[in-house]
């Protein structure tokens, strides 16, 4: 197995995190749009009394109700698009989570066949738990350094190919 193959679980998890941030941001946008829509609907449903001050009005400003109705139309379309996008992102996250489980099972089977307990620990901490080499070293303890655990990993992978 190569480092690239071993690292797939890490990158899939980062992709899921990135998609989850997009989903959370989209939820916030949808909520804000729905609140704005409710406010516009309130404005459109309670028109103000006409102004009888005798002053002419500029036609470019338009009627408040007309503007509110046009904005309502736009917001409803925008909310519908965002909800469809949200659904697509949620399905993408689910598909990637299934892929993560598959990748994790593959890694766990590979790691279970490693010859020493130390290598199994190194590979588990690094490629399943996604720890940095420093964190792997600290988790193992027993007089290891970040460089020593990294070298053990890469030597094993290099020697395995031969």
N, C-alpha and C positions, 0 to 999 in steps of 0.2 A: 504494500500500500504506500502511496506517496503522501507527502505533507499536504499537497493540494486536496487529495481525497479526504484526509483526516480533518482538514479544516472546514469542510463543507457544512458541518453542523453549526459551527461558530457563525459562519456567514449567513446561513439560513436564519438563525436566531436574530442576527442584526437586521436582516431584511424584515422579519416579522415586527421587530421593535419599530423600525422606520414606518412600516405600514400602519402600525397601531397609532403612532403619532399623527399620521395623516388622517386616520379615522377619528381620533379624538378632536383634531382641529375642525374636521368637517362637521362633527356633532355640535361643536360650539357655534359654527357658522349657521347651521340649520336652526338651532335654538334662537340665535339672534334674529335671523330672518323671520321666524315664526312670531317672535315678539313684535317685530316691526310690522308684520302683516296684521296682527291683532290690533295694533294701534291705528293703522290705516283704515281697517274695517270699522273701527269705532268712529273715526273722523268722518268716513263716508256715510255712516248710518245716522249721524246726527248733524245735518247741515246747519250752518249758522244763518241767522236772519239776514236778509239783504241789507246793504248799506244804502240808506236814502239821503245821503248828504248832498246829492245833486252834482257831485263832481264826476266827470267822465272817467271811465276806467280804460286802461290800456288793454287791448285784446291779447297782447303777448303774454300776460301773466296767466290768463286762463282762469277757469273756475277751480276752487279748492277741491270740490268733489270730483271733477273731471281728472285733475292731477292725481288724486288719491286712488281713483279707479284704475287709471293707467299704471300707477305704481303697484297696486294690488296685483294686477295682471302679470306684471314683470316678476314680482316676488314669488307668486305662485308657480310660475314656470321655473324660476331659479331654484326654489325649494324642491320641486319635482326632480330636476336634474341632479341636484346634490344628493337627494335620497337614493336615486338610482346609482350614482357613483359610490355612495356609502355602502350599498348592497354589494357592488362589485368588489370593493376593497375588503369587505368582511369575508366574502367567499374566497378571495385570494389569500387572506390570512389563514383561513381554515385549510386550504389546500397546502400551504407551506407548513402548517403545523403537522399535517399528516406526513409530508415529506420529511420533516424533522424526526418524527417517530421512526420512520423507516431508516433514516440515516443513523439515528442513535442506536437502533438495534444492530445495524451492520457494524458500527464501531465497537459496540459492546462485545459482539461475537469475536471480532478481530482481537480486541484487548484481552479477552479471556484466554486466548491461545498464546499470549506472550510468555516467554520462558521464565521470567522472574517476577516476583511480587513488586519489586522496586519499579521495574519497567511498567507494570500494569498500573501502579499508582501514578507514575509520571504521565502516562498516556491518558488516564482517566481525568486527572486534574486539568491537564492542558486541553485535550480535545473534546471531552464530554462536558466538563464544567466550565471550560473557556477561560481558565485562569492565565495570567501572565507567567512568564518563567520565574519571576521573583516570587509570585504568589505560590507557584508550584513548589519552589524550594522551601519557602516558609511552611507550607502545609506538610511537607515530608519531614522537615527538620533533619535530624541525624547527619549533621555536618555536610549538608549539601549547599551548593550555591546555584544561582540562576544559570550560570554558564555550565556548571557540571551536569545539571539535569537536562539542559538543552543539548549538550554534547552526547549524553547517553542516548537520548531520543534519536538524534540524527545519525549517530553511529549505528544504532540498531537498524534503522531504516536503510542505511547505505549497505550494511553487511547482509541484510535480508535479500537485497537484489542480486547479490553475487552468488 
